[in-house]
Amino acid sequence: MEELIVRQVDIGVAEMDIAVDDQLTTTRVVVERATATDRHGRKDRELILVYGLDGTRARAAALHRAADSC
């Protein structure tokens, strides 16, 4: 596991085709692109995270709780 420091986050909504029971179906997802640096500041990384709608609501609630405690 590696520790990364996130410098910038871009979030958007996209439609994505996924396979369900041998058929393609289109679903909406939240896509997060994070630009991060390793803890030594040597190398930038771009991370692409894709969340289904169920996980998005839980993540948003956790972010709100974290922001309120700062």
HTML snippet that shows the backbone in 3Dmol.js (N, CA, C, O; Angstrom):
<script src="https://3Dmol.org/build/3Dmol-min.js"></script>
<div id="view" style="width:600px;height:400px;position:relative"></div>
<script>
const pdb = `
ATOM      1  N   MET A   1       0.847  -1.158   0.000  1.00  0.00           N
ATOM      2  CA  MET A   1       0.000   0.000   0.000  1.00  0.00           C
ATOM      3  C   MET A   1       0.903   1.234   0.000  1.00  0.00           C
ATOM      4  O   MET A   1       1.971   1.234   0.610  1.00  0.00           O
ATOM      5  N   GLU A   2       0.461   2.274  -0.686  1.00  0.00           N
ATOM      6  CA  GLU A   2       1.243   3.495  -0.809  1.00  0.00           C
ATOM      7  C   GLU A   2       0.410   4.700  -0.411  1.00  0.00           C
ATOM      8  O   GLU A   2      -0.767   4.788  -0.763  1.00  0.00           O
ATOM      9  N   GLU A   3       1.006   5.617   0.313  1.00  0.00           N
ATOM     10  CA  GLU A   3       0.314   6.829   0.739  1.00  0.00           C
ATOM     11  C   GLU A   3       0.441   7.891  -0.343  1.00  0.00           C
ATOM     12  O   GLU A   3       1.542   8.188  -0.807  1.00  0.00           O
ATOM     13  N   LEU A   4      -0.701   8.464  -0.746  1.00  0.00           N
ATOM     14  CA  LEU A   4      -0.717   9.521  -1.757  1.00  0.00           C
ATOM     15  C   LEU A   4      -1.391  10.757  -1.180  1.00  0.00           C
ATOM     16  O   LEU A   4      -2.305  10.655  -0.363  1.00  0.00           O
ATOM     17  N   ILE A   5      -0.938  11.906  -1.606  1.00  0.00           N
ATOM     18  CA  ILE A   5      -1.529  13.176  -1.192  1.00  0.00           C
ATOM     19  C   ILE A   5      -2.280  13.738  -2.395  1.00  0.00           C
ATOM     20  O   ILE A   5      -1.678  14.035  -3.428  1.00  0.00           O
ATOM     21  N   VAL A   6      -3.593  13.882  -2.257  1.00  0.00           N
ATOM     22  CA  VAL A   6      -4.430  14.343  -3.363  1.00  0.00           C
ATOM     23  C   VAL A   6      -4.374  15.864  -3.432  1.00  0.00           C
ATOM     24  O   VAL A   6      -4.595  16.552  -2.436  1.00  0.00           O
ATOM     25  N   ARG A   7      -4.074  16.378  -4.625  1.00  0.00           N
ATOM     26  CA  ARG A   7      -3.970  17.817  -4.827  1.00  0.00           C
ATOM     27  C   ARG A   7      -5.188  18.396  -5.533  1.00  0.00           C
ATOM     28  O   ARG A   7      -5.536  19.556  -5.310  1.00  0.00           O
ATOM     29  N   GLN A   8      -5.833  17.616  -6.371  1.00  0.00           N
ATOM     30  CA  GLN A   8      -6.978  18.121  -7.128  1.00  0.00           C
ATOM     31  C   GLN A   8      -7.944  16.977  -7.388  1.00  0.00           C
ATOM     32  O   GLN A   8      -7.530  15.847  -7.644  1.00  0.00           O
ATOM     33  N   VAL A   9      -9.240  17.282  -7.320  1.00  0.00           N
ATOM     34  CA  VAL A   9     -10.268  16.280  -7.586  1.00  0.00           C
ATOM     35  C   VAL A   9     -11.291  16.884  -8.550  1.00  0.00           C
ATOM     36  O   VAL A   9     -11.785  17.992  -8.340  1.00  0.00           O
ATOM     37  N   ASP A  10     -11.594  16.139  -9.602  1.00  0.00           N
ATOM     38  CA  ASP A  10     -12.647  16.509 -10.545  1.00  0.00           C
ATOM     39  C   ASP A  10     -13.694  15.403 -10.495  1.00  0.00           C
ATOM     40  O   ASP A  10     -13.359  14.220 -10.553  1.00  0.00           O
ATOM     41  N   ILE A  11     -14.973  15.796 -10.388  1.00  0.00           N
ATOM     42  CA  ILE A  11     -16.053  14.814 -10.275  1.00  0.00           C
ATOM     43  C   ILE A  11     -17.112  15.103 -11.330  1.00  0.00           C
ATOM     44  O   ILE A  11     -17.449  16.260 -11.582  1.00  0.00           O
ATOM     45  N   GLY A  12     -17.630  14.050 -11.941  1.00  0.00           N
ATOM     46  CA  GLY A  12     -18.685  14.200 -12.933  1.00  0.00           C
ATOM     47  C   GLY A  12     -19.570  12.973 -12.972  1.00  0.00           C
ATOM     48  O   GLY A  12     -19.296  11.974 -12.307  1.00  0.00           O
ATOM     49  N   VAL A  13     -20.622  13.053 -13.746  1.00  0.00           N
ATOM     50  CA  VAL A  13     -21.559  11.946 -13.923  1.00  0.00           C
ATOM     51  C   VAL A  13     -21.434  11.474 -15.367  1.00  0.00           C
ATOM     52  O   VAL A  13     -21.316  12.281 -16.289  1.00  0.00           O
ATOM     53  N   ALA A  14     -21.461  10.158 -15.550  1.00  0.00           N
ATOM     54  CA  ALA A  14     -21.327   9.586 -16.889  1.00  0.00           C
ATOM     55  C   ALA A  14     -22.261   8.402 -17.039  1.00  0.00           C
ATOM     56  O   ALA A  14     -22.725   7.828 -16.054  1.00  0.00           O
ATOM     57  N   GLU A  15     -22.525   8.049 -18.270  1.00  0.00           N
ATOM     58  CA  GLU A  15     -23.250   6.815 -18.557  1.00  0.00           C
ATOM     59  C   GLU A  15     -22.236   5.774 -18.985  1.00  0.00           C
ATOM     60  O   GLU A  15     -21.331   6.057 -19.769  1.00  0.00           O
ATOM     61  N   MET A  16     -22.396   4.560 -18.460  1.00  0.00           N
ATOM     62  CA  MET A  16     -21.429   3.506 -18.719  1.00  0.00           C
ATOM     63  C   MET A  16     -22.170   2.222 -19.064  1.00  0.00           C
ATOM     64  O   MET A  16     -23.171   1.883 -18.432  1.00  0.00           O
ATOM     65  N   ASP A  17     -21.676   1.516 -20.063  1.00  0.00           N
ATOM     66  CA  ASP A  17     -22.246   0.216 -20.421  1.00  0.00           C
ATOM     67  C   ASP A  17     -21.596  -0.856 -19.562  1.00  0.00           C
ATOM     68  O   ASP A  17     -20.372  -0.920 -19.455  1.00  0.00           O
ATOM     69  N   ILE A  18     -22.430  -1.704 -18.946  1.00  0.00           N
ATOM     70  CA  ILE A  18     -21.933  -2.810 -18.138  1.00  0.00           C
ATOM     71  C   ILE A  18     -22.638  -4.088 -18.553  1.00  0.00           C
ATOM     72  O   ILE A  18     -23.761  -4.058 -19.055  1.00  0.00           O
ATOM     73  N   ALA A  19     -21.963  -5.216 -18.336  1.00  0.00           N
ATOM     74  CA  ALA A  19     -22.544  -6.514 -18.668  1.00  0.00           C
ATOM     75  C   ALA A  19     -23.337  -7.043 -17.484  1.00  0.00           C
ATOM     76  O   ALA A  19     -22.830  -7.127 -16.366  1.00  0.00           O
ATOM     77  N   VAL A  20     -24.598  -7.400 -17.749  1.00  0.00           N
ATOM     78  CA  VAL A  20     -25.466  -8.012 -16.742  1.00  0.00           C
ATOM     79  C   VAL A  20     -26.127  -9.211 -17.394  1.00  0.00           C
ATOM     80  O   VAL A  20     -26.875  -9.070 -18.362  1.00  0.00           O
ATOM     81  N   ASP A  21     -25.847 -10.404 -16.853  1.00  0.00           N
ATOM     82  CA  ASP A  21     -26.431 -11.633 -17.404  1.00  0.00           C
ATOM     83  C   ASP A  21     -26.234 -11.734 -18.910  1.00  0.00           C
ATOM     84  O   ASP A  21     -27.194 -11.961 -19.646  1.00  0.00           O
ATOM     85  N   ASP A  22     -25.007 -11.568 -19.371  1.00  0.00           N
ATOM     86  CA  ASP A  22     -24.623 -11.696 -20.786  1.00  0.00           C
ATOM     87  C   ASP A  22     -25.253 -10.653 -21.703  1.00  0.00           C
ATOM     88  O   ASP A  22     -25.260 -10.833 -22.921  1.00  0.00           O
ATOM     89  N   GLN A  23     -25.777  -9.577 -21.148  1.00  0.00           N
ATOM     90  CA  GLN A  23     -26.317  -8.490 -21.960  1.00  0.00           C
ATOM     91  C   GLN A  23     -25.726  -7.176 -21.476  1.00  0.00           C
ATOM     92  O   GLN A  23     -25.421  -7.017 -20.294  1.00  0.00           O
ATOM     93  N   LEU A  24     -25.567  -6.238 -22.399  1.00  0.00           N
ATOM     94  CA  LEU A  24     -25.089  -4.908 -22.030  1.00  0.00           C
ATOM     95  C   LEU A  24     -26.256  -4.039 -21.593  1.00  0.00           C
ATOM     96  O   LEU A  24     -27.320  -4.049 -22.212  1.00  0.00           O
ATOM     97  N   THR A  25     -26.048  -3.301 -20.538  1.00  0.00           N
ATOM     98  CA  THR A  25     -27.034  -2.348 -20.082  1.00  0.00           C
ATOM     99  C   THR A  25     -26.312  -1.048 -19.748  1.00  0.00           C
ATOM    100  O   THR A  25     -25.140  -1.062 -19.372  1.00  0.00           O
ATOM    101  N   THR A  26     -27.002   0.054 -19.885  1.00  0.00           N
ATOM    102  CA  THR A  26     -26.407   1.359 -19.611  1.00  0.00           C
ATOM    103  C   THR A  26     -26.834   1.823 -18.230  1.00  0.00           C
ATOM    104  O   THR A  26     -28.010   1.744 -17.876  1.00  0.00           O
ATOM    105  N   THR A  27     -25.881   2.306 -17.456  1.00  0.00           N
ATOM    106  CA  THR A  27     -26.175   2.809 -16.122  1.00  0.00           C
ATOM    107  C   THR A  27     -25.428   4.120 -15.907  1.00  0.00           C
ATOM    108  O   THR A  27     -24.432   4.394 -16.577  1.00  0.00           O
ATOM    109  N   ARG A  28     -25.914   4.919 -14.977  1.00  0.00           N
ATOM    110  CA  ARG A  28     -25.235   6.179 -14.641  1.00  0.00           C
ATOM    111  C   ARG A  28     -24.284   5.922 -13.487  1.00  0.00           C
ATOM    112  O   ARG A  28     -24.609   5.204 -12.541  1.00  0.00           O
ATOM    113  N   VAL A  29     -23.113   6.516 -13.578  1.00  0.00           N
ATOM    114  CA  VAL A  29     -22.095   6.370 -12.541  1.00  0.00           C
ATOM    115  C   VAL A  29     -21.498   7.737 -12.239  1.00  0.00           C
ATOM    116  O   VAL A  29     -21.622   8.672 -13.030  1.00  0.00           O
ATOM    117  N   VAL A  30     -20.855   7.840 -11.096  1.00  0.00           N
ATOM    118  CA  VAL A  30     -20.096   9.028 -10.743  1.00  0.00           C
ATOM    119  C   VAL A  30     -18.624   8.700 -10.961  1.00  0.00           C
ATOM    120  O   VAL A  30     -18.121   7.683 -10.483  1.00  0.00           O
ATOM    121  N   VAL A  31     -17.949   9.573 -11.688  1.00  0.00           N
ATOM    122  CA  VAL A  31     -16.533   9.370 -11.994  1.00  0.00           C
ATOM    123  C   VAL A  31     -15.733  10.454 -11.282  1.00  0.00           C
ATOM    124  O   VAL A  31     -16.039  11.642 -11.381  1.00  0.00           O
ATOM    125  N   GLU A  32     -14.710  10.021 -10.569  1.00  0.00           N
ATOM    126  CA  GLU A  32     -13.846  10.950  -9.841  1.00  0.00           C
ATOM    127  C   GLU A  32     -12.422  10.794 -10.377  1.00  0.00           C
ATOM    128  O   GLU A  32     -11.879   9.690 -10.420  1.00  0.00           O
ATOM    129  N   ARG A  33     -11.834  11.908 -10.781  1.00  0.00           N
ATOM    130  CA  ARG A  33     -10.434  11.895 -11.203  1.00  0.00           C
ATOM    131  C   ARG A  33      -9.641  12.670 -10.162  1.00  0.00           C
ATOM    132  O   ARG A  33      -9.918  13.842  -9.906  1.00  0.00           O
ATOM    133  N   ALA A  34      -8.667  12.022  -9.570  1.00  0.00           N
ATOM    134  CA  ALA A  34      -7.856  12.660  -8.538  1.00  0.00           C
ATOM    135  C   ALA A  34      -6.417  12.734  -9.020  1.00  0.00           C
ATOM    136  O   ALA A  34      -5.852  11.746  -9.490  1.00  0.00           O
ATOM    137  N   THR A  35      -5.831  13.921  -8.896  1.00  0.00           N
ATOM    138  CA  THR A  35      -4.412  14.091  -9.170  1.00  0.00           C
ATOM    139  C   THR A  35      -3.698  14.042  -7.827  1.00  0.00           C
ATOM    140  O   THR A  35      -4.001  14.827  -6.928  1.00  0.00           O
ATOM    141  N   ALA A  36      -2.760  13.127  -7.691  1.00  0.00           N
ATOM    142  CA  ALA A  36      -2.100  12.907  -6.406  1.00  0.00           C
ATOM    143  C   ALA A  36      -0.590  12.814  -6.596  1.00  0.00           C
ATOM    144  O   ALA A  36      -0.091  12.572  -7.695  1.00  0.00           O
ATOM    145  N   THR A  37       0.114  13.014  -5.494  1.00  0.00           N
ATOM    146  CA  THR A  37       1.572  12.918  -5.456  1.00  0.00           C
ATOM    147  C   THR A  37       1.941  11.945  -4.354  1.00  0.00           C
ATOM    148  O   THR A  37       1.266  11.880  -3.327  1.00  0.00           O
ATOM    149  N   ASP A  38       3.016  11.181  -4.563  1.00  0.00           N
ATOM    150  CA  ASP A  38       3.451  10.326  -3.466  1.00  0.00           C
ATOM    151  C   ASP A  38       3.980  11.183  -2.326  1.00  0.00           C
ATOM    152  O   ASP A  38       4.248  12.369  -2.517  1.00  0.00           O
ATOM    153  N   ARG A  39       4.130  10.610  -1.169  1.00  0.00           N
ATOM    154  CA  ARG A  39       4.448  11.423   0.012  1.00  0.00           C
ATOM    155  C   ARG A  39       5.817  12.071  -0.046  1.00  0.00           C
ATOM    156  O   ARG A  39       6.117  12.957   0.754  1.00  0.00           O
ATOM    157  N   HIS A  40       6.656  11.641  -0.985  1.00  0.00           N
ATOM    158  CA  HIS A  40       7.969  12.261  -1.154  1.00  0.00           C
ATOM    159  C   HIS A  40       7.943  13.357  -2.214  1.00  0.00           C
ATOM    160  O   HIS A  40       8.959  14.011  -2.453  1.00  0.00           O
ATOM    161  N   GLY A  41       6.784  13.565  -2.853  1.00  0.00           N
ATOM    162  CA  GLY A  41       6.635  14.616  -3.859  1.00  0.00           C
ATOM    163  C   GLY A  41       7.366  14.343  -5.153  1.00  0.00           C
ATOM    164  O   GLY A  41       7.670  15.270  -5.903  1.00  0.00           O
ATOM    165  N   ARG A  42       7.649  13.091  -5.422  1.00  0.00           N
ATOM    166  CA  ARG A  42       8.447  12.765  -6.604  1.00  0.00           C
ATOM    167  C   ARG A  42       7.634  12.547  -7.872  1.00  0.00           C
ATOM    168  O   ARG A  42       8.078  12.908  -8.962  1.00  0.00           O
ATOM    169  N   LYS A  43       6.473  11.972  -7.743  1.00  0.00           N
ATOM    170  CA  LYS A  43       5.769  11.539  -8.950  1.00  0.00           C
ATOM    171  C   LYS A  43       4.280  11.818  -8.842  1.00  0.00           C
ATOM    172  O   LYS A  43       3.637  11.409  -7.875  1.00  0.00           O
ATOM    173  N   ASP A  44       3.725  12.519  -9.839  1.00  0.00           N
ATOM    174  CA  ASP A  44       2.277  12.728  -9.901  1.00  0.00           C
ATOM    175  C   ASP A  44       1.603  11.476 -10.440  1.00  0.00           C
ATOM    176  O   ASP A  44       2.147  10.760 -11.280  1.00  0.00           O
ATOM    177  N   ARG A  45       0.405  11.238  -9.931  1.00  0.00           N
ATOM    178  CA  ARG A  45      -0.406  10.112 -10.396  1.00  0.00           C
ATOM    179  C   ARG A  45      -1.808  10.614 -10.664  1.00  0.00           C
ATOM    180  O   ARG A  45      -2.277  11.540 -10.002  1.00  0.00           O
ATOM    181  N   GLU A  46      -2.477  10.013 -11.625  1.00  0.00           N
ATOM    182  CA  GLU A  46      -3.888  10.299 -11.872  1.00  0.00           C
ATOM    183  C   GLU A  46      -4.661   9.034 -11.552  1.00  0.00           C
ATOM    184  O   GLU A  46      -4.373   7.964 -12.089  1.00  0.00           O
ATOM    185  N   LEU A  47      -5.640   9.161 -10.679  1.00  0.00           N
ATOM    186  CA  LEU A  47      -6.474   8.039 -10.288  1.00  0.00           C
ATOM    187  C   LEU A  47      -7.877   8.269 -10.833  1.00  0.00           C
ATOM    188  O   LEU A  47      -8.426   9.363 -10.709  1.00  0.00           O
ATOM    189  N   ILE A  48      -8.446   7.247 -11.428  1.00  0.00           N
ATOM    190  CA  ILE A  48      -9.824   7.309 -11.908  1.00  0.00           C
ATOM    191  C   ILE A  48     -10.641   6.340 -11.056  1.00  0.00           C
ATOM    192  O   ILE A  48     -10.382   5.137 -11.040  1.00  0.00           O
ATOM    193  N   LEU A  49     -11.627   6.883 -10.352  1.00  0.00           N
ATOM    194  CA  LEU A  49     -12.495   6.084  -9.491  1.00  0.00           C
ATOM    195  C   LEU A  49     -13.914   6.160 -10.041  1.00  0.00           C
ATOM    196  O   LEU A  49     -14.396   7.243 -10.373  1.00  0.00           O
ATOM    197  N   VAL A  50     -14.578   5.023 -10.135  1.00  0.00           N
ATOM    198  CA  VAL A  50     -15.945   4.962 -10.660  1.00  0.00           C
ATOM    199  C   VAL A  50     -16.836   4.365  -9.583  1.00  0.00           C
ATOM    200  O   VAL A  50     -16.559   3.289  -9.052  1.00  0.00           O
ATOM    201  N   TYR A  51     -17.930   5.093  -9.265  1.00  0.00           N
ATOM    202  CA  TYR A  51     -18.856   4.674  -8.223  1.00  0.00           C
ATOM    203  C   TYR A  51     -20.234   4.458  -8.824  1.00  0.00           C
ATOM    204  O   TYR A  51     -20.712   5.269  -9.618  1.00  0.00           O
ATOM    205  N   GLY A  52     -20.871   3.353  -8.436  1.00  0.00           N
ATOM    206  CA  GLY A  52     -22.278   3.166  -8.767  1.00  0.00           C
ATOM    207  C   GLY A  52     -23.109   4.094  -7.898  1.00  0.00           C
ATOM    208  O   GLY A  52     -22.603   4.638  -6.917  1.00  0.00           O
ATOM    209  N   LEU A  53     -24.363   4.279  -8.240  1.00  0.00           N
ATOM    210  CA  LEU A  53     -25.191   5.234  -7.515  1.00  0.00           C
ATOM    211  C   LEU A  53     -25.364   4.879  -6.042  1.00  0.00           C
ATOM    212  O   LEU A  53     -25.438   5.785  -5.211  1.00  0.00           O
ATOM    213  N   ASP A  54     -25.432   3.602  -5.687  1.00  0.00           N
ATOM    214  CA  ASP A  54     -25.590   3.220  -4.281  1.00  0.00           C
ATOM    215  C   ASP A  54     -24.381   3.665  -3.456  1.00  0.00           C
ATOM    216  O   ASP A  54     -24.543   4.228  -2.374  1.00  0.00           O
ATOM    217  N   GLY A  55     -23.193   3.420  -3.952  1.00  0.00           N
ATOM    218  CA  GLY A  55     -21.985   3.811  -3.245  1.00  0.00           C
ATOM    219  C   GLY A  55     -21.790   5.310  -3.199  1.00  0.00           C
ATOM    220  O   GLY A  55     -21.153   5.825  -2.281  1.00  0.00           O
ATOM    221  N   THR A  56     -22.326   6.013  -4.173  1.00  0.00           N
ATOM    222  CA  THR A  56     -22.163   7.462  -4.239  1.00  0.00           C
ATOM    223  C   THR A  56     -22.863   8.161  -3.084  1.00  0.00           C
ATOM    224  O   THR A  56     -22.304   9.082  -2.489  1.00  0.00           O
ATOM    225  N   ARG A  57     -24.064   7.740  -2.766  1.00  0.00           N
ATOM    226  CA  ARG A  57     -24.803   8.375  -1.663  1.00  0.00           C
ATOM    227  C   ARG A  57     -24.084   8.169  -0.330  1.00  0.00           C
ATOM    228  O   ARG A  57     -23.983   9.097   0.472  1.00  0.00           O
ATOM    229  N   ALA A  58     -23.586   6.960  -0.094  1.00  0.00           N
ATOM    230  CA  ALA A  58     -22.870   6.672   1.150  1.00  0.00           C
ATOM    231  C   ALA A  58     -21.572   7.472   1.225  1.00  0.00           C
ATOM    232  O   ALA A  58     -21.215   7.980   2.288  1.00  0.00           O
ATOM    233  N   ARG A  59     -20.876   7.582   0.113  1.00  0.00           N
ATOM    234  CA  ARG A  59     -19.620   8.351   0.083  1.00  0.00           C
ATOM    235  C   ARG A  59     -19.894   9.827   0.330  1.00  0.00           C
ATOM    236  O   ARG A  59     -19.154  10.474   1.071  1.00  0.00           O
ATOM    237  N   ALA A  60     -20.935  10.366  -0.271  1.00  0.00           N
ATOM    238  CA  ALA A  60     -21.282  11.778  -0.080  1.00  0.00           C
ATOM    239  C   ALA A  60     -21.617  12.056   1.386  1.00  0.00           C
ATOM    240  O   ALA A  60     -21.204  13.079   1.932  1.00  0.00           O
ATOM    241  N   ALA A  61     -22.349  11.167   2.013  1.00  0.00           N
ATOM    242  CA  ALA A  61     -22.694  11.343   3.427  1.00  0.00           C
ATOM    243  C   ALA A  61     -21.435  11.330   4.293  1.00  0.00           C
ATOM    244  O   ALA A  61     -21.315  12.128   5.222  1.00  0.00           O
ATOM    245  N   ALA A  62     -20.502  10.431   3.997  1.00  0.00           N
ATOM    246  CA  ALA A  62     -19.257  10.363   4.767  1.00  0.00           C
ATOM    247  C   ALA A  62     -18.426  11.631   4.577  1.00  0.00           C
ATOM    248  O   ALA A  62     -17.817  12.122   5.528  1.00  0.00           O
ATOM    249  N   LEU A  63     -18.400  12.162   3.353  1.00  0.00           N
ATOM    250  CA  LEU A  63     -17.656  13.413   3.097  1.00  0.00           C
ATOM    251  C   LEU A  63     -18.283  14.588   3.845  1.00  0.00           C
ATOM    252  O   LEU A  63     -17.570  15.446   4.366  1.00  0.00           O
ATOM    253  N   HIS A  64     -19.607  14.628   3.899  1.00  0.00           N
ATOM    254  CA  HIS A  64     -20.287  15.695   4.648  1.00  0.00           C
ATOM    255  C   HIS A  64     -19.953  15.624   6.134  1.00  0.00           C
ATOM    256  O   HIS A  64     -19.684  16.644   6.769  1.00  0.00           O
ATOM    257  N   ARG A  65     -19.972  14.418   6.679  1.00  0.00           N
ATOM    258  CA  ARG A  65     -19.643  14.254   8.100  1.00  0.00           C
ATOM    259  C   ARG A  65     -18.200  14.674   8.375  1.00  0.00           C
ATOM    260  O   ARG A  65     -17.925  15.324   9.383  1.00  0.00           O
ATOM    261  N   ALA A  66     -17.293  14.309   7.496  1.00  0.00           N
ATOM    262  CA  ALA A  66     -15.880  14.669   7.665  1.00  0.00           C
ATOM    263  C   ALA A  66     -15.691  16.173   7.580  1.00  0.00           C
ATOM    264  O   ALA A  66     -14.941  16.750   8.367  1.00  0.00           O
ATOM    265  N   ALA A  67     -16.370  16.820   6.621  1.00  0.00           N
ATOM    266  CA  ALA A  67     -16.252  18.272   6.469  1.00  0.00           C
ATOM    267  C   ALA A  67     -16.824  19.000   7.679  1.00  0.00           C
ATOM    268  O   ALA A  67     -16.278  20.019   8.102  1.00  0.00           O
ATOM    269  N   ASP A  68     -17.915  18.490   8.239  1.00  0.00           N
ATOM    270  CA  ASP A  68     -18.515  19.120   9.414  1.00  0.00           C
ATOM    271  C   ASP A  68     -17.633  19.032  10.649  1.00  0.00           C
ATOM    272  O   ASP A  68     -17.723  19.874  11.543  1.00  0.00           O
ATOM    273  N   SER A  69     -16.788  18.024  10.701  1.00  0.00           N
ATOM    274  CA  SER A  69     -15.933  17.848  11.888  1.00  0.00           C
ATOM    275  C   SER A  69     -14.630  18.631  11.800  1.00  0.00           C
ATOM    276  O   SER A  69     -13.877  18.684  12.773  1.00  0.00           O
ATOM    277  N   CYS A  70     -14.356  19.234  10.661  1.00  0.00           N
ATOM    278  CA  CYS A  70     -13.109  20.009  10.506  1.00  0.00           C
ATOM    279  C   CYS A  70     -13.226  21.395  11.119  1.00  0.00           C
ATOM    280  O   CYS A  70     -12.271  22.171  11.075  1.00  0.00           O
TER     281      CYS A  70
END
`;
const viewer = $3Dmol.createViewer("view");
viewer.addModel(pdb, "pdb");
viewer.setStyle({}, {cartoon: {color: "spectrum"}});
viewer.zoomTo();
viewer.render();
</script>
